[in-house]
Amino acid sequence: MKGLSSSFLSTLLIQATNIGTGILAARLLHPQGRGELAVILVWPSLLAALSILGLNDAVAYYVAQPGASTKNIYATSVWMAAAIGTLLIGVGLFLIPHLISTQRPIVIRLSLLSLLLLIPLNSWTMINGAIFLGKQRLTEYNILRTLVNVGYLAGIAICYVIRTASLAGFTLSYLGGIALILALGLLWLIKRQWFAFTPDFRLARPLLSYGVKVHVGSLASLLNWRFDQMVMSVFIAPKMLGLYVVAVSTSGGVALLTTAVSIVTFSKLANTLEEPLRREAFARFIRLAAALSVCSAVFFVAAAPLIIRFFFGIAFMEAVRATQILSIATIFLGCNWVMMAGFRAYGLPFVASQSELMSLAATGLGLWILLPRYGILGAAWASLLAYLVSFIYYLFILKSRLGHSPFRVLIPNREDWRRGLSMIQDFSTRFS
């Protein structure tokens, strides 16, 4: 329960810092600069996610096995990540200047700097975290995954206090946050004598085999989450992208509670052996997520004009309608996260991968049809379509695999509310 509690708290802290960085970035950079910052980071972030190739998941899995050589697994994975990362840095150095050729020179230069630093920093920190996850050191793991956001927020806050805001400062703050957790992770690994630098390449094949299998679904999920901004970074003006990023950030508040519910869902189902109890718990968590998402969405749709004006400023008021559309879309996204966690706990990770691939296809089709005609509103509608496609697919699988009807998993009852309140009270008691 201690690990679950730290996961719950770290998830909420990550979401809170994401909101904080979004607000400060918008306030300091304005729509044009906020869009340019998104352009700087979106392609290096994608290549960095691709370069890890699931090695972090493979490391967590193999170090958890009895008799595993943690040092050999760690060193081998670090060398493998370095080789893959070097290749993708070369690809990025060639592609990025062409993809964002219409941007200002400073934007292109900072994007290339991010590429050179983000790929090695991201891979190394993710492997460090995977060691602690595999060793069930969840407190250390959650501290590491939280500090990158805290470090980024601290850097932006310094820019705000000293009244100097620049694209370079924001970019370096982001990279500095990752460097912070890399240093801390290395110190902890050395202290626990898990650090090593001599690889055993006999481990390369099983690490890569496991990693690739998991990476397909993870990469599809990432692409689905960022595909709209990737396309928009190439085809629309930075100011419009800045407005859209604010809409995404604001509507993300709808998913704050369902993110935590998805963590509890996986833990509960993975540790429940009796099938009737597990099936009922799965349905109950989906109903809870649906209720929380709908209530949150109603609030954000109604309050979007006030939220954007107060937190981001009048310059971002054009983002209100996109925020309202994305708030509705996030109802389906939040439910999808809970269903994804449940199917993974059931040992059916390919259900999530198939769902993400279908959603990605819907995103691409929606952007192709709607973005040229409706701009950021078209992108918002494309996201709504994609999340809805994934949601319908999950409901179909629930019916065919587990016998749950859509009505049963979407309409909450009194018992659901009682259990939800009890869970909140229990959680509060542990930290009172």
Summary of the structure (lengths in Angstrom):
residues: 432
radius of gyration: 21.4
end to end distance: 15.5
largest distance: 60.1
contacts: 1541
relative contact order: 0.11
helix: 88%
strand: 0%
